[in-house]
């Protein structure tokens, strides 16, 4: 599902809301998650999962095409850990 499909589904399930308002709400939620991660904070959505940022240290890598060694700089990457409710539903253990 992509963002526009999410907005469309929420708008269909909530006919009392205008689609532009649903779009603004969805975009605001995503922006707040992004801002929190950019500040190094963890974002937990109970039953769904937790987003956090992990640091990847600098290392020596290889160009797969040429085999040449290249220096890969340190970087921060987003990380998602699924919550128990989500894992259970995916595995058919739903209550």
ROSE-4610 file (N, C-alpha, C; in Angstrom, 1 decimal, always signed):
// ROSE-4610
residu = [X/X/X/X/X/X/X/X/X/X/X/X/X/X/X/X/X/X/X/X/X/X/X/X/X/X/X/X/X/X/X/X/X/X/X/X/X/X/X/X/X/X/X/X/X/X/X/X/X/X/X/X/X/X/X/X/X/X/X/X/X/X/X/X/X/X/X/X/X/X/X/X/X/X/X/X/X/X/X/X/X/X/X/X/X/X/X/X/X/X/X/X/X/X/X/X/X/X/X/X/X/X/X/X/X/X/X/X/X/X/X/X/X/X/X/X/X/X/X/X/X/X/X/X/X/X/X/X/X/X/X/X/X/X/X/X/X/X/X/X/X/X/X/X/X/X/X/X/X/X/X/X/X/X/X/X/X/X/X/X/X/X/X/X/X/X/X/X/X/X/X/X/X/X/X/X/X/X/X/X/X/X/X/X/X/X/X/X/X/X/X/X/X/X/X/X/X/X/X/X/X/X/X/X/X/X/X/X/X/X/X/X/X/X/X/X/X/X/X/X/X/X/X/X/X/X/X/X/X/X/X/X/X/X/X/X/X/X/X/X/X/X/X/X/X/X/X/X/X/X/X/X/X/X/X/X/X/X/X/X/X/X/X/X/X/X/X/X/X/X/X/X/X/X/X/X/X/X/X/X/X/X/X/X/X]
num = [1/1/1/2/2/2/3/3/3/4/4/4/5/5/5/6/6/6/7/7/7/8/8/8/9/9/9/10/10/10/11/11/11/12/12/12/13/13/13/14/14/14/15/15/15/16/16/16/17/17/17/18/18/18/19/19/19/20/20/20/21/21/21/22/22/22/23/23/23/24/24/24/25/25/25/26/26/26/27/27/27/28/28/28/29/29/29/30/30/30/31/31/31/32/32/32/33/33/33/34/34/34/35/35/35/36/36/36/37/37/37/38/38/38/39/39/39/40/40/40/41/41/41/42/42/42/43/43/43/44/44/44/45/45/45/46/46/46/47/47/47/48/48/48/49/49/49/50/50/50/51/51/51/52/52/52/53/53/53/54/54/54/55/55/55/56/56/56/57/57/57/58/58/58/59/59/59/60/60/60/61/61/61/62/62/62/63/63/63/64/64/64/65/65/65/66/66/66/67/67/67/68/68/68/69/69/69/70/70/70/71/71/71/72/72/72/73/73/73/74/74/74/75/75/75/76/76/76/77/77/77/78/78/78/79/79/79/80/80/80/81/81/81/82/82/82/83/83/83/84/84/84/85/85/85/86/86/86/87/87/87/88/88/88/89/89/89/90/90/90/91/91/91/92/92/92/93/93/93/94/94/94/95/95/95]
x = [+0.9/+0.0/+0.9/+0.6/+1.3/+0.5/+1.1/+0.5/-0.8/-0.9/-2.2/-3.3/-3.0/-3.9/-4.4/-3.5/-3.8/-4.8/-4.5/-5.3/-6.7/-6.8/-8.1/-8.9/-8.2/-9.0/-9.5/-8.7/-9.1/-10.3/-10.2/-11.3/-12.6/-12.5/-13.7/-14.3/-13.5/-14.0/-14.5/-14.2/-14.6/-15.2/-16.5/-17.1/-17.4/-17.3/-17.5/-16.3/-15.2/-13.9/-13.7/-13.2/-12.8/-11.5/-11.3/-10.1/-8.9/-9.0/-7.8/-7.4/-8.4/-8.1/-7.4/-7.9/-7.3/-5.8/-5.6/-4.3/-3.4/-3.9/-3.1/-2.8/-3.7/-3.5/-2.4/-2.5/-1.6/-0.2/-0.1/+1.2/+1.8/+1.0/+1.4/+2.0/+1.3/+1.8/+3.1/+3.3/+4.5/+5.6/+5.3/+6.3/+6.8/+5.9/+6.2/+7.1/+6.9/+7.7/+9.1/+9.2/+10.5/+11.2/+10.5/+11.2/+11.8/+11.0/+11.4/+12.7/+12.7/+13.8/+15.0/+14.8/+15.9/+16.6/+15.8/+16.3/+16.9/+16.9/+17.5/+16.5/+15.3/+14.3/+13.7/+13.1/+12.4/+10.9/+10.2/+8.8/+8.1/+7.3/+6.6/+5.1/+4.6/+3.1/+2.6/+2.0/+1.6/+0.8/+1.2/+0.5/+1.0/+1.7/+2.2/+3.7/+4.5/+5.9/+6.6/+7.9/+8.7/+9.8/+9.9/+10.9/+12.0/+13.3/+14.4/+15.5/+16.6/+17.7/+18.9/+19.6/+20.8/+22.0/+23.1/+24.3/+25.1/+25.5/+26.4/+27.8/+28.7/+30.1/+30.7/+31.7/+32.5/+33.2/+33.3/+33.9/+34.5/+35.2/+35.8/+34.9/+34.3/+33.4/+34.1/+33.3/+33.8/+32.8/+33.3/+32.4/+32.1/+30.9/+30.6/+30.9/+30.9/+31.2/+32.7/+33.5/+34.9/+35.8/+35.2/+36.0/+36.9/+36.9/+37.7/+37.2/+38.1/+37.8/+37.4/+36.4/+35.9/+35.6/+35.9/+35.6/+34.1/+33.4/+32.0/+31.9/+31.4/+31.3/+30.3/+30.5/+29.5/+28.2/+27.1/+25.8/+24.8/+23.6/+22.5/+21.4/+20.8/+19.7/+18.5/+17.3/+16.1/+15.9/+15.3/+15.2/+13.7/+13.1/+11.7/+11.6/+11.1/+10.8/+9.3/+8.8/+7.4/+6.9/+5.7/+5.2/+4.6/+4.3/+3.7/+2.4/+1.5/+0.2/+0.4/+1.2/+1.5/+2.1/+3.1/+3.7/+2.7/+1.9/+0.8/-0.2/-0.6/-1.6/-1.0/+0.3/+1.0/+1.1/+1.2/+1.4/+0.1/-1.0/-2.3/-2.7/-2.0/-2.3/-3.2/-4.0/-4.9/-5.9/-6.1/-7.1/-8.5]
y = [-1.2/+0.0/+1.2/+2.2/+3.4/+4.5/+5.6/+6.7/+7.2/+7.3/+7.7/+6.7/+5.4/+4.4/+4.4/+4.7/+4.8/+6.0/+7.1/+8.3/+8.0/+7.3/+7.0/+6.0/+5.0/+4.1/+4.7/+5.6/+6.3/+7.2/+7.9/+8.8/+8.0/+6.9/+6.0/+5.5/+5.2/+4.7/+5.8/+7.0/+8.2/+9.2/+9.0/+9.9/+11.3/+11.4/+12.7/+13.6/+13.1/+13.8/+14.1/+15.3/+15.6/+14.9/+14.6/+13.9/+14.7/+16.0/+16.9/+17.0/+16.8/+16.8/+15.5/+14.4/+13.1/+13.1/+13.7/+13.8/+14.6/+15.7/+16.5/+15.8/+15.0/+14.2/+13.2/+12.4/+11.4/+12.0/+13.1/+13.7/+14.2/+14.8/+15.3/+14.1/+13.0/+11.8/+11.4/+11.3/+10.8/+11.9/+13.1/+14.2/+14.1/+13.9/+13.9/+12.7/+11.5/+10.4/+10.7/+11.3/+11.6/+12.6/+13.6/+14.6/+14.0/+13.1/+12.5/+11.6/+10.9/+10.0/+10.9/+12.0/+12.9/+13.5/+13.6/+14.1/+13.0/+11.8/+10.7/+10.0/+10.4/+9.8/+8.5/+7.7/+6.5/+6.8/+6.1/+6.3/+5.0/+4.8/+3.6/+3.7/+2.8/+2.8/+1.5/+1.5/+0.3/-0.7/-1.9/-2.9/-3.0/-2.0/-1.9/-2.2/-1.3/-1.5/-0.2/-0.3/+0.9/+1.2/+2.5/+3.0/+3.6/+3.3/+3.9/+4.1/+4.7/+5.0/+4.2/+3.5/+2.8/+3.4/+3.4/+3.9/+2.8/+3.0/+2.0/+2.7/+2.0/+2.5/+2.5/+3.4/+3.4/+2.1/+1.7/+0.4/+0.4/-0.6/-0.8/-1.7/-1.3/-2.1/-2.4/-3.1/-3.5/-3.1/-2.6/-2.3/-3.7/-4.2/-5.5/-5.6/-4.6/-4.6/-4.8/-4.0/-4.0/-4.7/-4.9/-5.6/-4.6/-3.4/-2.3/-2.1/-1.8/-1.5/+0.0/+0.3/+1.7/+1.9/+3.1/+3.5/+3.9/+3.3/+3.6/+4.4/+5.6/+6.5/+6.0/+6.4/+6.1/+6.8/+6.1/+6.6/+6.1/+6.8/+6.5/+6.0/+4.9/+4.3/+4.0/+4.2/+3.9/+2.4/+2.0/+0.6/+0.5/-0.6/-0.9/-2.3/-2.3/-3.6/-3.8/-4.8/-5.1/-5.4/-4.9/-5.2/-6.6/-7.0/-8.4/-8.6/-7.6/-7.7/-7.9/-7.1/-7.2/-8.6/-9.0/-10.3/-11.4/-11.4/-12.4/-12.5/-11.3/-11.2/-11.8/-11.4/-11.9/-13.5/-14.0/-15.5/-16.2/-15.5/-16.2/-16.5/-15.8/-16.0/-15.0/-14.4/-13.3/-13.7/-12.9/-13.2/-13.2]
z = [+0.0/+0.0/+0.0/-0.8/-0.9/-0.2/+0.0/+0.8/+0.3/-1.0/-1.6/-1.4/-1.5/-1.2/+0.3/+1.2/+2.6/+2.8/+2.2/+2.3/+1.8/+0.6/+0.0/+0.9/+1.4/+2.3/+3.6/+4.2/+5.4/+5.1/+3.9/+3.5/+3.2/+2.6/+2.4/+3.6/+4.6/+5.9/+6.8/+6.5/+7.3/+6.4/+5.9/+5.0/+5.5/+6.9/+7.5/+7.4/+6.9/+6.7/+5.3/+5.0/+3.6/+3.3/+2.0/+1.6/+1.9/+1.7/+1.9/+3.4/+4.3/+5.7/+6.1/+5.5/+5.7/+5.2/+4.1/+3.5/+4.4/+5.0/+5.9/+7.2/+7.7/+8.9/+8.7/+7.6/+7.3/+7.1/+6.3/+6.1/+7.4/+8.3/+9.6/+10.4/+10.5/+11.2/+10.7/+9.4/+8.8/+9.1/+9.0/+9.3/+10.7/+11.6/+13.0/+13.3/+12.7/+12.9/+12.3/+11.1/+10.5/+11.4/+11.9/+12.7/+14.0/+14.6/+15.8/+15.6/+14.5/+14.1/+13.8/+13.1/+12.8/+14.0/+15.1/+16.4/+17.2/+16.7/+17.4/+18.4/+18.4/+19.2/+18.7/+19.5/+19.2/+19.1/+18.1/+18.0/+18.1/+19.1/+19.3/+19.1/+18.2/+18.0/+18.6/+19.7/+20.4/+19.6/+19.6/+18.8/+17.3/+16.9/+15.5/+15.5/+16.2/+16.2/+16.6/+16.6/+17.0/+15.9/+15.7/+14.8/+15.6/+15.2/+15.8/+14.8/+15.2/+14.3/+14.8/+13.9/+14.2/+13.5/+14.2/+13.6/+12.9/+11.7/+11.0/+11.0/+11.5/+11.5/+10.2/+10.0/+8.8/+8.6/+7.3/+7.0/+5.6/+5.3/+3.9/+3.2/+2.1/+1.3/-0.1/-0.9/-2.2/-3.3/-4.4/-5.5/-6.2/-6.2/-6.7/-8.2/-8.9/-10.4/-10.7/-10.0/-10.3/-9.3/-8.1/-7.0/-6.3/-6.7/-6.1/-4.6/-3.7/-2.3/-2.3/-1.5/-1.3/+0.2/+0.6/+2.0/+2.1/+3.0/+3.2/+4.5/+4.4/+5.6/+6.6/+7.8/+8.9/+8.5/+8.9/+8.5/+9.5/+9.5/+10.4/+9.5/+9.9/+9.1/+10.0/+9.4/+10.1/+10.4/+11.5/+11.9/+12.4/+12.0/+12.5/+13.1/+14.3/+15.0/+15.2/+14.6/+14.6/+16.1/+16.4/+17.7/+17.8/+19.0/+19.2/+18.5/+18.5/+17.9/+16.4/+15.8/+14.3/+14.0/+14.7/+14.5/+14.6/+15.6/+15.8/+14.7/+14.2/+13.1/+11.9/+11.6/+10.4/+10.4/+11.6/+11.7/+12.0/+11.9/+12.1/+13.5/+14.5/+15.9/+16.5/+15.6/+16.0/+17.1/+18.0/+19.1/+18.6]
